[in-house]
Each structure stands twice: as structure tokens, then as C-alpha cells.
Amino acid sequence: MHIYLPIAEMPANVLLFLGMGSAVGFLSGLFGVGGGFLLTPLLIFSGIPTPVAVGTAAAQIVASSVSGAIAQWQRNNVDIKMGLVLLAGGIVGSVIGVQMVRILRLAGQFDLFVALAYVTFLGVIGTLMLIEAAGAIQRARTQQPLSLARSSGQHNWIHRLPFKMRFHRSKLYISAIPPLAIGAFVGFLGAIIGAGGGFIMVPAMIYLLRMPTNVVIGTSLFQIVFVAALTTVMHATENYSVDVVLALILIVSGVIGAQYGAAAGARLKGEQLRFLLAALVLLVCIRIGWDLVATPEDLYSITTSFGGTP
């Protein structure tokens, strides 16, 4: 069953994108990420032009994140105060990021920049997360204390920063500067590469802010909902790159998948979730990296190997 996508200007297999949206929605609820880091490459690999993939993925992230956030809210896993601080930074980053997309498209370097950004960030973050999660699982098996555990006398450079706030749900008393900076960076990157930024925000909140893993997932989704919504609107109005028909297909399937993902995540331990997320991040990184270095079938094509448009 095929349908025509007006913005992407191409026919599409409905069942293919329904399955794609369900899978990404499941991962959103499971790991507390928007899923854009996976959805955007999948759309591009399926032939969707890179700008349309980035803008449309942001629209799908809104729906899947809302569904996952509601499920996490019902489990009392959302730190609203922390989420609002992250959101304030995310809004600023998103506005700057959308403008950067316009500049890169005019320069003809957008497709290449997206591919390089994915390989760089996914590779670094995935490797670090995999090493830490594997160590945490090993320590748990040997009943050794986890390095992420916070003691009453434990302090790092974050505790010495000004503008401290108390986050009761996360049991933290830290400066608002690190959450603002994390939110701004994630918002900026998400606007450019079509990802909610959860694959960066989740490890940053765990390792830098030392938030409990279960609260991190819900809070991450809470922030992603609003930042992705703003990014979608700006992409649609300024870059005209949101395909509503494709977005609806992905949204319907993504909402359903997110509910099942949240239920599955409740059955896994924090270190297991981090290990699985790290492995998934690295798989996507390897796939994109291969497309960058592999010899294309058509040596005279003027499109990028990552699937961009002329």
C-alpha cells in the first residue's frame, strides 16, 4: 500500500513507515529518548530527503515523547522543576539550531554536516556509555558498590557553581547552570540533526548531574516534548521541511509503540537500560559511518552517500 508524500515529493510504502514509527516509539518509552537519532537516519536510508527527514522526525518525536512522558508521569518519574530548567535552555538552543539549518542548506553542506554530526556524537557518547554500563553490570554481579551512587559527602565541580536550586524529586541541590547548558546544547543539536537529544541528555543527567536513572528517563521525555514541538513549528514555517502526511503515519504508530516501551523499561534495571541504549547508539553510528566511506554505486551522483538530495 503506497501513498504520496507532498513535501518529500515521492511515493511511500505505508506499512514500512508504520513499522518504523512503532519501533522508534517503543525505544522512546523504553529509554526515555525521543528516538530521532534513530528515526532520522532510517527515513534518510528509506529515500526521504535529509531536510524533510529532519523536520518530520521532530514532529514524530513530539507525539512519541508525549506518550512516553505520560506513562513516566504515572510512575512519578518526572522532576518537573528540573525539566523546566532544561526546557529554558532547550528553547534557546532550538531557535539557534533552526537558523543554522537554513544557513547550511543555503551553503549546500547540510547533508554532509548531518552525517558527520551523527557519527561524531553517536560514536563518542555510545562508546562512553557502553564502557560505563558494562562496568556497572559487572559490579552489580559481584555486589560491588556502583560508582554512580551519591554519598552525603560527595562533591564535584558542579557543586561549586553559583545559582543553586533544590530539586526535590531528584534529591539534588546544584547550580542551575549545568542543566541550562545541557538543555541549550541538546536543543541546538536536535534542531540540526532531527533528534530529541535524549541520547545526549540521558547520560549527561546521569553522569554530570547524578540524577537517579528512573527520574532521568521521565524528565528527559518531559523536556523533549516541548523542545521538539517548538523545533517542528520553526522547521515548518521557516524551512518548509515538515511532511504532514508522513508525520501522521509515524505519529500514530509511535504513540502506540511508546506505551509498550515504557512498560518494558519498568522491568529492566538502570544499568541494563544504559547498556542497551549504548549498543543501539553505536549500531546507528556504524551504519551512518559506513555510508560515508563506502564507494557509492553511482560514482557520478551529486547526492551525498548519506542519502541527501541534490
C-alpha positions as CSV (number, residue, x, y, z in Angstrom):
1,M,0.0,0.0,0.0
2,H,1.6,3.3,-1.2
3,I,0.8,6.9,-0.5
4,Y,2.2,10.1,-2.0
5,L,4.2,12.4,0.3
6,P,3.6,16.0,-0.8
7,I,6.7,17.7,0.8
8,A,9.1,14.8,0.2
9,E,7.6,14.6,-3.3
10,M,7.7,10.8,-3.5
11,P,5.5,7.7,-3.1
12,A,5.9,5.8,0.2
13,N,5.0,2.3,1.5
14,V,2.6,2.9,4.4
15,L,3.4,-0.4,6.1
16,L,7.1,0.3,6.1
17,F,6.7,3.7,7.8
18,L,4.1,2.3,10.3
19,G,6.6,-0.3,11.4
20,M,9.3,2.3,11.6
21,G,7.3,4.6,13.7
22,S,6.2,1.7,16.1
23,A,9.8,0.6,16.6
24,V,11.1,4.2,17.3
25,G,8.1,4.8,19.7
26,F,8.9,1.7,21.6
27,L,12.5,2.8,22.0
28,S,11.3,6.2,23.2
29,G,9.3,4.8,26.0
30,L,12.0,2.2,26.9
31,F,15.0,4.5,27.1
32,G,13.5,7.9,27.7
33,V,14.8,9.3,24.4
34,G,12.9,11.0,21.6
35,G,14.1,8.4,19.1
36,G,15.0,10.9,16.5
37,F,18.7,9.8,16.5
38,L,17.3,6.5,15.0
39,L,14.3,7.8,13.1
40,T,16.1,10.4,11.0
41,P,18.7,8.0,9.6
42,L,16.0,5.4,8.9
43,L,14.0,8.0,7.0
44,I,17.0,9.0,5.0
45,F,18.0,5.4,4.3
46,S,14.4,5.0,3.0
47,G,14.9,7.7,0.4
48,I,13.4,10.7,2.3
49,P,15.4,13.9,1.6
50,T,17.5,14.9,4.5
51,P,15.8,18.3,5.3
52,V,12.4,16.6,5.2
53,A,13.6,13.7,7.4
54,V,15.0,16.1,10.0
55,G,11.8,18.3,10.1
56,T,9.4,15.4,10.0
57,A,11.3,13.4,12.6
58,A,10.9,16.3,15.0
59,A,7.1,16.1,14.6
60,Q,7.1,12.4,15.4
61,I,9.3,13.0,18.4
62,V,6.6,15.2,19.9
63,A,4.0,12.5,19.8
64,S,6.1,9.6,20.9
65,S,7.6,11.7,23.7
66,V,4.2,12.8,24.9
67,S,3.0,9.2,25.1
68,G,6.2,8.1,26.9
69,A,6.1,11.1,29.3
70,I,2.6,10.4,30.3
71,A,3.5,6.8,31.1
72,Q,6.5,8.0,33.2
73,W,4.4,10.7,34.9
74,Q,2.0,8.0,36.1
75,R,5.0,6.2,37.7
76,N,6.1,9.5,39.4
77,N,9.3,9.5,37.4
78,V,9.3,13.2,36.3
79,D,11.2,16.0,38.0
80,I,9.1,19.0,36.8
81,K,11.4,21.6,38.2
82,M,14.5,20.1,36.6
83,G,12.5,19.7,33.3
84,L,11.6,23.4,33.3
85,V,15.2,24.4,33.7
86,L,16.3,22.1,30.9
87,L,13.5,23.4,28.8
88,A,14.6,27.0,29.2
89,G,18.0,26.2,27.8
90,G,16.5,24.0,25.1
91,I,14.3,26.7,23.7
92,V,17.3,29.0,23.2
93,G,19.3,26.2,21.6
94,S,16.4,25.2,19.2
95,V,16.0,28.7,17.9
96,I,19.7,29.0,17.1
97,G,19.7,25.5,15.6
98,V,16.9,26.1,13.2
99,Q,18.6,29.2,11.9
100,M,21.8,27.1,11.4
101,V,19.9,24.6,9.3
102,R,18.8,27.4,7.0
103,I,22.4,28.7,6.6
104,L,23.8,25.2,6.0
105,R,21.1,24.4,3.3
106,L,21.9,27.7,1.5
107,A,25.6,26.7,1.6
108,G,24.8,23.2,0.2
109,Q,26.5,21.5,3.2
110,F,23.6,20.3,5.2
111,D,23.5,16.6,4.3
112,L,27.2,16.2,5.0
113,F,27.0,18.1,8.2
114,V,24.2,15.9,9.5
115,A,26.1,12.7,8.7
116,L,29.3,13.9,10.3
117,A,27.4,15.1,13.4
118,Y,25.7,11.7,13.8
119,V,29.0,9.8,13.5
120,T,30.8,12.1,15.9
121,F,28.3,12.4,18.7
122,L,26.8,8.9,18.5
123,G,30.3,7.3,18.4
124,V,31.7,9.2,21.4
125,I,28.6,9.0,23.6
126,G,27.8,5.4,22.7
127,T,31.3,4.3,23.5
128,L,31.5,6.0,26.8
129,M,28.0,4.8,27.8
130,L,28.9,1.2,26.8
131,I,32.1,1.2,28.9
132,E,30.3,2.6,31.9
133,A,27.3,0.4,31.7
134,A,29.3,-2.8,31.2
135,G,31.3,-1.9,34.3
136,A,28.1,-1.2,36.3
137,I,26.7,-4.5,35.3
138,Q,29.9,-6.3,36.3
139,R,29.9,-4.5,39.7
140,A,26.3,-5.4,40.2
141,R,27.1,-9.1,39.6
142,T,30.0,-9.0,42.0
143,Q,27.9,-6.9,44.5
144,Q,30.4,-4.1,44.5
145,P,29.2,-0.5,45.1
146,L,28.3,1.4,41.9
147,S,30.4,4.4,41.1
148,L,27.3,6.5,40.4
149,A,26.0,6.2,43.9
150,R,26.0,9.5,45.7
151,S,27.2,9.8,49.3
152,S,26.5,12.6,51.6
153,G,30.0,14.0,51.3
154,Q,30.4,13.5,47.6
155,H,31.0,16.8,45.6
156,N,32.3,17.7,42.2
157,W,32.9,20.9,40.3
158,I,29.1,21.3,39.7
159,H,28.6,21.8,43.4
160,R,30.9,24.9,43.4
161,L,28.9,26.8,40.7
162,P,26.5,29.7,41.7
163,F,22.7,30.0,41.3
164,K,22.0,26.8,43.2
165,M,18.5,25.3,43.2
166,R,16.9,22.4,45.1
167,F,15.3,19.7,43.0
168,H,13.3,17.6,45.4
169,R,12.3,14.8,43.2
170,S,15.9,14.2,42.1
171,K,17.2,14.8,45.6
172,L,19.7,17.3,44.3
173,Y,20.9,20.8,45.4
174,I,23.0,22.1,42.5
175,S,23.6,25.1,40.3
176,A,21.0,25.8,37.5
177,I,23.9,26.5,35.1
178,P,24.7,22.9,34.1
179,P,21.0,21.9,33.4
180,L,20.6,25.1,31.4
181,A,23.8,24.4,29.4
182,I,22.7,20.8,28.7
183,G,19.3,21.9,27.6
184,A,20.7,24.5,25.3
185,F,23.2,22.1,23.7
186,V,20.6,19.4,23.2
187,G,18.1,21.8,21.7
188,F,20.6,23.2,19.3
189,L,21.8,19.7,18.2
190,G,18.2,18.4,18.0
191,A,17.2,21.2,15.7
192,I,20.0,20.4,13.3
193,I,20.0,16.6,13.2
194,G,16.3,15.9,13.8
195,A,16.8,14.2,17.2
196,G,15.2,14.8,20.5
197,G,18.6,14.8,22.1
198,G,17.8,12.1,24.6
199,F,20.9,10.1,23.7
200,I,22.9,13.1,25.0
201,M,20.7,14.3,27.7
202,V,20.1,11.0,29.4
203,P,23.8,10.2,30.0
204,A,24.5,13.9,30.9
205,M,21.8,13.9,33.5
206,I,23.1,10.6,34.9
207,Y,26.8,11.2,34.9
208,L,27.1,15.0,35.3
209,L,24.0,15.9,37.4
210,R,24.0,12.5,39.2
211,M,20.2,12.1,38.9
212,P,18.6,8.7,39.5
213,T,18.1,6.8,36.3
214,N,14.4,6.3,36.6
215,V,13.8,10.0,37.2
216,V,16.2,10.9,34.3
217,I,14.0,9.0,31.8
218,G,10.8,10.7,32.7
219,T,12.4,14.2,33.0
220,S,14.1,13.8,29.7
221,L,10.9,13.0,27.9
222,F,9.1,15.9,29.6
223,Q,11.7,18.4,28.2
224,I,11.9,16.7,24.8
225,V,8.1,17.2,24.3
226,F,8.2,21.0,24.4
227,V,11.6,21.5,22.6
228,A,10.6,19.1,19.8
229,A,7.3,20.9,19.4
230,L,9.0,24.3,19.0
231,T,11.5,22.8,16.6
232,T,8.8,21.3,14.5
233,V,6.9,24.6,14.2
234,M,10.0,26.5,13.2
235,H,11.1,23.9,10.7
236,A,7.6,24.0,9.1
237,T,7.4,27.8,9.0
238,E,11.0,28.7,8.1
239,N,12.4,25.7,6.3
240,Y,9.2,24.2,4.9
241,S,10.5,20.7,5.6
242,V,7.8,19.0,7.6
243,D,5.8,16.5,5.7
244,V,2.4,16.3,7.5
245,V,1.3,13.1,5.8
246,L,4.5,11.2,6.7
247,A,4.4,12.7,10.2
248,L,0.9,11.5,10.8
249,I,1.9,7.9,9.8
250,L,4.8,8.0,12.2
251,I,2.9,9.6,15.0
252,V,0.1,7.1,15.1
253,S,2.4,4.2,15.2
254,G,4.9,5.9,17.5
255,V,2.3,6.7,20.2
256,I,1.3,3.0,20.4
257,G,4.9,1.8,20.5
258,A,5.9,4.2,23.3
259,Q,3.4,2.7,25.7
260,Y,4.8,-0.7,25.2
261,G,8.3,0.6,25.6
262,A,7.5,2.3,28.9
263,A,6.1,-0.9,30.2
264,A,9.1,-2.9,29.1
265,G,11.5,-0.4,30.6
266,A,9.9,-0.8,34.1
267,R,11.2,-4.4,34.1
268,L,14.8,-3.6,33.4
269,K,17.5,-2.2,35.8
270,G,19.1,1.1,35.2
271,E,22.5,-0.3,34.1
272,Q,20.7,-2.7,31.7
273,L,18.9,0.2,30.1
274,R,22.1,2.2,29.7
275,F,23.9,-0.8,28.1
276,L,21.1,-1.4,25.6
277,L,20.9,2.3,24.7
278,A,24.7,2.4,24.2
279,A,24.6,-0.6,21.9
280,L,21.8,0.9,19.8
281,V,23.6,4.2,19.5
282,L,26.8,2.5,18.3
283,L,24.9,0.4,15.7
284,V,23.4,3.6,14.2
285,C,26.8,5.3,14.3
286,I,28.4,2.4,12.4
287,R,25.7,2.3,9.8
288,I,26.0,6.0,9.1
289,G,29.8,5.9,9.1
290,W,29.8,3.1,6.6
291,D,27.7,5.1,4.2
292,L,30.2,7.9,4.4
293,V,33.2,5.8,3.5
294,A,31.7,3.2,1.2
295,T,32.1,3.6,-2.5
296,P,28.7,4.6,-3.9
297,E,27.0,2.6,-6.7
298,D,26.9,5.7,-8.9
299,L,30.3,7.3,-8.9
300,Y,28.9,10.4,-10.6
301,S,25.9,11.0,-8.4
302,I,25.8,14.5,-6.9
303,T,23.9,13.4,-3.8
304,T,25.7,12.5,-0.6
305,S,26.2,8.9,0.4
306,F,24.0,9.6,3.5
307,G,21.0,9.8,1.2
308,G,20.7,13.6,0.7
309,T,19.1,15.4,-2.2
310,P,20.9,17.2,-4.9
